[in-house]
Amino acid sequence: MENLSESGLPTKGERGRFAGHPDMTASPFSIFRAVLCLLLAVAGILPAADAGGEHIMVSGGPALRRWEEYRIPSDQHDRYGGNFIKAAHIRMQGLRRSQPGAALTWMIYRPAYEARDREDAVRRPPYVCDMREIQDRAANVGARIVWFSSTPQLISYLNNRRGRLIDSFEYFGHSNKYAFLFDYSGDILGVSTCYLHAKDLRAIRGGAFSRGAHIQSWGCHTAEYMSQVFRRRTGRPMIGAVGKTDYSAISDNVSLPAVNGRWGQ
């Protein structure tokens, strides 16, 4: 598991500015204020100068086929295990083209992909998305992977910015109108054992996001309830689907998931 914290030390630019301050005979109050600001930036209470924003993509996990095959064919999920990986990768490719210097972080629910890897190794479906492919896709767009295996780990990462604000936060995965379902049909058919519920949103700091942050769920039904709770808890709007989302659109390697309804907030 990758360390979920980031360095809180001041940047090289910050050290240079303080060291080269033109007024070396400033009043004690001015010196105190400068030192206080530096300490607050290190603590993550004030944004560190030159830190830049961060773009965070979250990929929930695929269902296991051994459970899904109990459903009638039209109701089965995740014949291809890489839907939420491929869609996030397409989105990051677009961000990299529009913002070449953007800091991309890819949070991925590890237990689901490890379990699907083991299943696919036995079943040998025609199309797979294994852990090596995930690493290759991250390298392709210069994204840093942060694996997580629990909801508290994800929330902790979002809250502990060390001065770097979140410029975009986007979720790719199973969901209903009440929750992001990081696990779905992994342990139990049709059940999630790891999720971010609307009631958990009170634990996320609204101040972790930049003022104009782009926040979007590419899962099903989010705007029917969870988007409104997100805005109340964080003060930031979250775009989501009214209806279901359709990941078949990503088969052209360019398009993002479509919505069988409409987008809302």
N, C-alpha and C positions, 0 to 999 in steps of 0.2 A: 504494500500500500504506500503510495507516494505521500510524503509529508504534506499535509493540507495547509500549512502556513507559508507565508512569504516573508522575505527579509524586511524588517522595519527600519533598517539603517538609512540615513539620508543619502540621496543620490550624489554623484560626483558634482553635478551642477549646484546642488545646495551647498556642499562643502566649499566650493569655490566662491559662491556669493558671500557667505559669512566670513570667509578668510580675507576676502578682498573688500570688505565694507569700507567706504571712503572716510567715514567719520569714526576715527579711532578714539575720539575723546567724547563719545556720546554720553548722555546722562545715564545714571544708574537705572532709571526707569526704562530707557530705551534698550539698554543692554538686557535688562530683565525680560522685557517684552520679546526681544529676539530669541533669547534662550527658551522662553516659555513656548513660543510658536514652534521651535525646533523639536522640543520635547513632545508637544502634542502631535506633531506630524509623525514622529517615530512611534508614538503610541497608537496611531491610526485614528485619532480624534479629529485632526485636521488633515486634509489631503496634502501629501508631499508634493512639492513643486517638481514639475517635469515628470510626474509619475505616469500621466496618460491614463486613458480609460482602458477597460478590459471588456472583451466580448466573450460571453460564456454560453456555450452550447451544451445542452444536457441530453444524453441519449439514454432512454429507458431500455429495458431488455425485451427480447422476443419471448413468445410462448414456446413451450416444448411441444413437439409434434405428438409425442406419446399421449398427451392429454387431449390435444386438439382433435385428434382423429376419432374421438368419441362423439364429436359433433357431426351434424349433417354437413356435407361439403360446402354448401353456401354460407355456413356460419363459422367456418374454420379460420383461424388466424395464422399469420406468419409462416406460410409455406417456405418463404425465403427469410432467413434469419437476420438479414442485414438491412431491412427497411429503414430502421431508425439511425443506423450508422451512415448509410448512403445519403439519406436526406440531409443529415447534419453536415456531411462532407460537401454536398452541393452548395449548401448555404455558406459554408466557410470559404469555398472557392470564390463565390461572389463577393464576400467581404474582403478577401485578399486582393481581388482585382480593383475594388473601389478604394480600399485603404491599405496600400502595400505595407505600411508599418504597423498595422493593428496588432495588438496583443490578443491572441486567440487561445482560449482555454476550453478544453473539451472534457466535460465531466461525464463519465460512463459508468453505468451500474454493472460492476464486474461479475457478481455471482451469476447473473443470467447468461452472460456471454460465455463464461467458462462452462456452464451446464449445457448450453446449446452446442458448444464445441465438442463436448464429449458425445452428445447424442448424434450430431452430424457425422462424426468419425465412424460411428457404427452403421448408421442408416445410409450414408453416402448419397445425399440428394444431389440433383444436377447442379444446383447453385448453392454455394456456401459463403459465409462471411466469418472467417476465423479470426483469432486474436492477432495473427501476423498481418492480415489485411487491415485490421483496425490501425495497427501501428504504422503501416505503410501510408494509409490515407491521412493520418495525422502529420506524418513527415512531409507529405505532398503539399500541404497548405501551411506548414510551419506552426502547427497547433501543439500546445502542451497538453498531454493527457493527464487528467486527475481522476483516478479510479475511486469509486466510492461503493460501499456495501451497506450503508444505512442512511436513513433520513437525517439523523443528527449530524453525520459527517458532511452532507451536502449543505445543510443550514449553516454549520460552522464555517465552511469555506466562503459562503456568500457574505457572512457577517464580518469576517476578519480580513478586511481589505488592506490593512496596513497603509492606508492613504490612497489606494487606487480605487476609483469609483467604477461601477459597472455601467458600461455604455450600451450594452445589449445583453439580454438574457432570453434564450429561446429553448423550448422543450420539444423534443421529438420522442414520442412514445405512446403507449396506451394511456388512456385517461377516460374518466367520466366527468360529469359536471361538478363533482365534489372533490376530485383528487387526481394528481399525476400518479400513475401506477407503474413504478419502476420495475416491479415484478408482476407478471400476469400469466397465469396458467404455467407457472414454473414448479411450484410445490403442490398446488391443488388446482384442478380444472376450474377455470373461470373465476379464480380468487387471486387477490393480490396480498402478499405478505410483507411488502415494502412499498410505501407510498408517501406522498406529500399531500395531506388532506387540507382542505380549506381552513380547518381549525388550527393547523400548524403554522399558518401564515403569520400569526401574531408574533412568532419567534424570529421573523426575518426583519432586519432593520431597513426601514425606508431610506435612511441616509446612506445606505450602501450603493444606491443607484444614482447616476448622474441625473440632472434635471430633465434632460430630453431623452432619457434612455428608451431604447426600443425593446419592448417586452412582448413576447408572443408565445403562445402554445400552439403547436402543430398537432395536438391530440384532439380527440373527439369531445364535443359538448362543453368545452371549457367556458365559453362565454355565456352559458345558460345559468351559471351560478358563481363559479370560482373566480372569474374575472372581476366581478363586483366586489367580492371579499378581498381580493388582492389589492384593489384600489383603496378600499377603506383602511386596510392594514398598513400599506406602504405609501399611499399618496401617489402612486404611479399607475397609469392605465396598462392593462394587459389585453392584447388582442387575442381572441380565441374563436373557436368555431361554434356556431349555432347549428347543430347537426353533426354528422360524422365527417371525418377527413378521409381522403382516399390517397394512399401511397402508391398506387399503380402509376401515377403521373411521373414518378421519378425514373421510370424505365428508360426515358430518353437521355438520362445522365445530365440533364440541364434544368428541368422543371422541379419545382417544389411541390409538396402535397397539395391537392385540391380539396375543396370543401363541398360536400353534398348538402348545401344549405346556404349559409352566408357567414361572413366574418363579422364579429361584433366585439364589444367590450363590456 
